[in-house]
Amino acid sequence: MPDFVQIRPLMFAAVIAALWLAESLAPHFAAFVRIARERRVHGLRNATLGLINGLLGVLLLGSVIVLSVHWAQTHEFGLLRWLALPGWVEALAALSLFDAWMYWWHRLNHMVPFLWRFHRVHHSDPRMDVTTALRFHPGEIILSTAARLFIVVLIGMQLWHLALYELILAPVIAFHHSNINLPRKVDDALRWFMVTPWMHWVHHSRLVQETNSNYSSVLSIWDRVFGSFRFRADAEMIRFGLNEYPDDDPHQGIPGMLRTPFD
C-alpha cells in the first residue's frame, strides 16, 4: 500500500495524458479544442492544482490513511471485520460501501455551505475536459481525507481494498470529466452501471437543479437509488461553470482558485 500511494499520482497522470490525446483527436465539444492557446492555459492551471494535491497526498495524506487502517486492523475494529464475511464478499462490500460514502460526501459538499466554499473551485471551471478532474482546492482534499479516516475505519476496510478502489476511481473520474466524443449509444450502455461523460456533464451545468444532481463517483446506481439522477440529451447546450465566476474572472487563475473559499 505505501508503494501504491507513491505511484497512484503517476498512474493518474498517465490516464490524464491518454485522455487528453483522445479528446484532442475526437472531442465532443470541438470548439474548445480548436482554441489551442486557451486550452493549454486552462489545462496548465488545472494541472498545477493537481500537482499540488498530488504532492499533498504523497507527503502527508496517504500516510495518515495507511496508519488509520493499520490501527483498525490491529484492533480488529470495523463493520466488515465484525461480520467475518468470505474474502470476495468482504471485498465487494467494502468497495460498494465506500463508493456509497463517496456519493454522500459529494452530495454534502453541495449541501453544506462551508464545504461548498471549497468544492465550488471544481465547479467554477467554465470549460470541461479531462484536466477538470484535477481541479480541486487543496482544502477540499484535506477535508475529504479527514472524513475518509473515519469512514474507512468504520467500514473496516483493508489496505488492499482501499488501493483497489483508488485504482478503479482514478481512471473513472478522469473519463467522466473528459471531452471525448463518446457515441451516445455507448454512453447509454455504460451509464447503467458507471458514471459517464454525458452523465457528469449535467453535473457541471450552471443550472442549479442540474449542478445538484449526479453525485456518484464510480457506480451510477447511487443517483438512481437516492433520487438525484438527471440526464440531458442536448449535451451541446450545457453551459459549464458557475455564473459568479465568468471566463475572465481573476478567480480562474491559480491565486484566485486558491483564494476562492475565503472570499
CORNORDA-V186190 format. One record per run of one state. SS is the DSSP state (h for helix, s for strand, l for the rest). FROM is the first residue (numbers start at 1). LEN is the number of residues. If there is no record, write none. Layout:
ss->(SS & SS)
from->(FROM & FROM)
len->(LEN & LEN)
This chain:
ss->(l & h & l & s & l & h & l & h & l & h & l & h & l & h & l & h & l & h & l & h & l & s & l & h & l & h & l & s & l & h & l & h & l & h & l & s & l & h & l & h & l)
from->(1 & 2 & 26 & 27 & 28 & 30 & 35 & 36 & 75 & 79 & 84 & 87 & 112 & 113 & 124 & 130 & 135 & 138 & 156 & 159 & 178 & 180 & 181 & 184 & 191 & 197 & 204 & 205 & 206 & 208 & 212 & 221 & 226 & 235 & 238 & 240 & 241 & 250 & 253 & 254 & 263)
len->(1 & 24 & 1 & 1 & 2 & 5 & 1 & 39 & 4 & 5 & 3 & 25 & 1 & 11 & 6 & 5 & 3 & 18 & 3 & 19 & 2 & 1 & 3 & 7 & 6 & 7 & 1 & 1 & 2 & 4 & 9 & 5 & 9 & 3 & 2 & 1 & 9 & 3 & 1 & 9 & 1)
